[in-house]
Structures are given as structure tokens and as C-alpha cells.
């Protein structure tokens, strides 16, 4: 028995050190050298204070701000806590679930109430949460849907806000991965700088 146990235990310890300590330390070190900002969480600062990350959405509800995708994240007790990075996850409601239909209808009503002059269909990403519940982006269509409300609330020319949205529209990653998108936090910060 000892002849089999000792090599197995040595292999377990060696692989634990290699895969659990050495490899992660090496990759972390390389990423900090090659991509220091990304390795630190792609943090966004304002007046030398960290106010968020490019990778995690935030809750914006003021009429003067662009709103992101709804978040289905919860606190440890199961109560809604939007954009809770410690408990990432979607609602897991099927399209046939009446609770999802009700939530979508409520979100559409809230968007229409916030800007009764907004016409046309509401983009799906403004009424459904992402799989993680932390999506920091919206589609250009979702930004366009909110243009009038944001421009009116900030007393800005709609064309100026549209230019800002275009300037903050990112194409697919490496030209092929994902969709064209707008980072909500970065866009709202750029709007704040206009004043």
C-alpha cells in the first residue's frame, strides 16, 4: 500500500503547487507586465478616484443618464441587488415564463414613462438582463432609443449627444467577436464632461 500511496501523494502535491500556485503566479505576472490596466480590472477613475470598471455595469436611473441593461443579480438573501459582482447570474427565466413577460412589460412601461416621445420598438437589451447580470454595454439601438430623453434632461442638442454616442460606439472585439456596443459608464462620464 505504501508503494502506491507515496507516489500518488507526491504527484498530488507537485501538481497542486504547479497548477495552483506557480502557473497562476506566472500568468498573473505576465499579464501585469503586458496588460497592466486590464490585469488591474480595467478600472475607470474620475478625479483620482476609482468609480467603476469597463467590465462591470452600474445602475443608472436618472433621466439625464443613459441606462444600461437590467441586472438580475441578487444579494446573499436572494433579494434584488443590481450589478452585484459577488453574485453574478441571470434570471434563468424561460421565454415562456409569465414572470419574465411581466418584468419585460414593466420595463417597457418604465422606459415609455421616462420618455413618452420615444417612438418605435424598445430594443431588447433595455428590457432583458444578460446571462451575467453585469453587462456594461448596450447596443447602439438602445442608445439611440434613449437619445431624446438624455438630451432633453441635460438641455443639450440631440445631434451633439448623437455624436458622443457614435464616438463611444465600439466595434466587435478584434473585428469579429461580439456585436457593436456602447459602454454605458464611459458614455455617461463623457456626457458629464460636456458641462
N, C-alpha and C positions, 0 to 999 in steps of 0.2 A: 504493500500500500504506500509506504513512504517513497518508493521509487517513482510512483506516478504522481503523488501529491506535490513533491518538491518542484519538479519541472513545471507543473501547471501553475503553482503559486508564483514562481519566478517569472514565468511568461505573463501572468496576470499583472504583477507589479510593474514589470518592464513596459508592457503595453499601456497600462494606466498612466505611467509617467510620460511616455512618448505622446500618446494621443490626448491625454487630459491636461498635461502641463506644457511640455516642450512645444508641440505643434501649435496650440493656441497662442502661446507667448511669441513664437516666431512670426506667425501670421499677423498678430496684433502689432508687433514691432515694425514689420514691413509696411503694413497699412498706415501706421502713424508717420512713417518717413515719406511714403509715396503719395498718400492722400490724407494729410493731417486734418483738414476741415471735416471731411466725410467720416474719418475714424472717430472724431470727437462728437459725432451726431448731427452734422450739418446744421449747427446752431445758428440762429439769427439773432443779432444784437441790435439794440437801439440805445443810444446814449450809454454805451459800455455796459449795458445790462442785457442778459440773455432773456429774450421774450418768447422764444419758441424754436422750433426746428422746421426745416423744409420738409421733413418726412412725416410729421405728425400734425393732423388737422387741429384746429381750435374752434371753439364755439363763438360765432359772431351772430348777433341777433339785432343789432341796431340797424335802423333803416339806411343809415349812411354808409354801411359796410356791405361788401359782397358776402353772401352766406355760402358756406361750404355744404358738402353732403351731410345728411343727417347721420348721427352716430348712434349705434345700437349698444354701445358698451355700458356696463353696469358696475356698481361698487361691489365689494365682497358680500353684501347682504342681498344682492340681486336687484337693487333699486337703480333706475337710470342715472348714469353719470357720464355725460357726453365726453368723448375723446379721452377716456381713461386708459392710458397706455399700459397700466398694470393689469388690465383685464380686457385685452383686445378680443374682439369677436363680433360676428354679425348676429342678426336677429334669428337666423335659421328658420324663418317663416317661409313656407312654400307659397308659390304664386296663388294657389287655391285657398290659402288660409284667410278667413274673414278678418282676422286681426291685422294682417298686412294690408288688406284692402282698406280697412278703416283708417289705419295710420297714413296711408298714401292720400286718401281723401282729405284728412285733416291737414296734412302738409300742403296740399294744393290750395285748400281754403285759406291757410295762413299766408301763402305767397300771393294769392289774389287779393286778400285783405290789405297786405302791405303795399301793394301797388295795383289798384283797381284798373289802371290804364294799361297794364301789361296784357297784351293780346297773344293769341296763338297757344299752342300746346306747351305745357310746362315740361322742361327737359327731365328725363327720368332720373338723372343723378341728383336733382334737387329734392326728390321725394323718396328715394330709396337709399339705404345705407350700403356701404361697401362691405366686403367679407371681413375686413379687419375692424371696421368701425372707426378707423383713424385716418382715412384718406384725406390728404391735404389739398387735393386738386378737384377742380370742377371742369366740365367741358367748356369749350368756347361758347356753345349754345346756351349753357347755364349762365355764363357771364353776360351774354347778350340779353338774356331774359331779364336780368337784374339791372341793366344799364340805366334805364329811365329812373327807377326808384333811387339808385345811388346818386345819380347826377342831380336829381331834384332835391334830395335830402342835404346834399353838400353845396347846393347852389352853384353847380358847375355846368359848363356847356357839355351836352351829351357827346358831342364829337370829340371833346378833349378826353372824356372818360373812355370812349371807344378806342382812341389812340393808345391810352395807357393799357387797356386790356390787350390790344394787339402786341404792344411791346413786351408784355408779360406772358404771352402765349408761347408755350414750349412745344416743340415737335416730338415725335416718338423718340425714345432713347436710342441712340446710335442710328437713328433714321428708320428703324424697323420695329422696335419693341414698344408696345403700348399705343396709346392714342394721343392726339394733340390735346394739351391740357393747360390749365391756368392754376398756378399756386395761389390760393386764396390769401394766405398771410402776407406773402410778398406783395400782392396786388393792393391789399388794404394799407400796407405800410407806404407804398408808393403814392397812394391817394392822400394819405396824411401829410406827405411832404409837399403837396401842391399848395397848401395853405400857408 
